[in-house]
């Protein structure tokens, strides 16, 4: 998975667990594409302080994912739902009963994961 997308997912799921100062710096760097120097100027801290904060945030978010696996579960369910969608489109065209069985199997897998 692309690094920016991975960071976005981690932040979406666990960003609220960061304090306000950490969120502001992380958002400025990752989402607002500000440089370390720009953030340092706004926050009145050193560039190294900004870099350290970003690394700590990345580590903290990754640590939450390691423990909770929410992003992993979300992506798995998303993939399954996309597959169900494709199968339902095929079912409309073919009316194949095997497709219904595939959809049932995938939906059962989703329910087990939840």
C-alpha positions, 0 to 999 in steps of 0.5 A: 500500500502506498505510504501516504495512503497507509498514513491516512488510514492509520490517522483516520482510525487512530488520530483521535488518540494523539493529543491536539499538538501531535495531531496539528503537527502530523496533519500539517506534515502529512495532509497539508504538505507543509515543510518541517521548517514551515511547521517549526515556524508556526509551532515555535519549535525546532525543525528537529523537534518537528521531525521527532514529533512526526516520527513519534506520531507515526510510531504511535499510530503503527503501534495501535494498528499492531495491537488492534488491527482495525485498518487491516480488518477494514481493508479486508472487509472493503475488499470483500464488499468490492468482490460482492459488488462485482459478483452481484453485477455478474448475477444480474447478467447471468442469473447463475446460482453459483454466484449466489453461493459465492456471495453468501460465502463472502458475506459469512466471512465478513460477519465472522470478521466483525 
